[in-house]
Amino acid sequence: MEVWNEMHAIFNSELTSMALVTEKAGELARAIARKQAEPQHHHHDAPNPPLSDEIAELLWEILSLSAQSGIDLTEALAANLEKRNQKK
């Protein structure tokens, strides 16, 4: 992630990255809401990209924010899984 950002001159602050995460989460929520909308509610906007694209964009921004914050996601996810397993 860091190498890709450096190769493409992507240097956002953590605050900017958090704003991008929020934006992408909103776009995903909008796509899901439109997908679930009643058939009589037709939207005349451009067609929504597939949910997989929206999820991938959100994941990309989360990965970028994690890298900027010095978070090892492998470790963080393992710790979170352990915590979730203890709650059962």
C-alpha positions in Angstrom: 0.0 0.0 0.0 2.7 2.5 1.0 4.7 1.7 -2.1 1.7 2.2 -4.4 0.9 5.5 -2.7 4.5 6.7 -3.1 4.6 5.6 -6.8 1.4 7.5 -7.5 2.2 10.5 -5.3 -0.7 9.9 -2.9 0.1 11.7 0.3 -3.1 12.4 2.2 -3.2 13.3 5.9 -5.0 10.9 8.2 -7.9 13.4 8.4 -8.2 13.5 4.6 -8.1 9.7 4.5 -10.8 9.5 7.2 -12.9 11.9 5.1 -12.4 9.6 2.1 -13.4 6.5 4.2 -16.6 8.3 5.2 -17.3 9.4 1.7 -16.9 5.9 0.3 -19.0 4.4 3.1 -21.7 6.9 2.2 -21.5 5.8 -1.5 -21.8 2.2 -0.5 -24.8 3.0 1.7 -26.4 4.9 -1.2 -25.9 2.0 -3.6 -27.4 -0.5 -1.1 -30.3 1.7 -0.5 -31.0 2.1 -4.2 -30.7 -1.6 -4.7 -33.2 -2.2 -2.0 -35.6 0.6 -3.1 -39.1 -0.3 -4.1 -39.6 -0.8 -7.8 -41.9 2.2 -8.1 -39.1 4.5 -6.9 -37.2 4.9 -10.1 -34.0 6.9 -10.0 -33.0 8.9 -13.0 -29.4 9.3 -12.0 -26.6 7.4 -13.7 -26.7 3.7 -12.9 -24.9 2.7 -9.8 -21.7 0.8 -10.0 -21.8 -2.8 -8.7 -21.7 -3.2 -4.9 -18.4 -5.0 -5.4 -16.8 -1.8 -6.8 -18.2 0.3 -3.9 -16.9 -2.2 -1.3 -13.5 -2.4 -3.0 -13.2 1.4 -3.0 -14.1 1.6 0.7 -11.6 -1.2 1.5 -8.9 0.7 -0.5 -9.4 3.8 1.6 -9.4 1.8 4.8 -6.2 0.1 3.8 -4.7 3.5 3.0 -5.7 5.0 6.3 -4.3 1.9 8.2 -1.0 2.3 6.5 -0.8 6.0 7.2 -1.6 5.3 10.9 1.0 2.6 11.2 -1.6 -0.1 11.9 -0.7 -3.7 10.9 -4.1 -4.9 9.8 -3.2 -8.6 10.0 -2.5 -8.1 13.7 -5.5 -5.9 14.3 -7.9 -8.3 12.6 -6.4 -11.3 14.5 -6.9 -9.4 17.8 -10.4 -8.4 16.8 -11.3 -12.0 15.9 -10.0 -13.2 19.3 -12.1 -10.6 21.0 -15.2 -11.6 19.1 -14.6 -15.2 19.9 -14.4 -14.5 23.6 -17.8 -12.8 23.5 -19.6 -16.0 22.4 
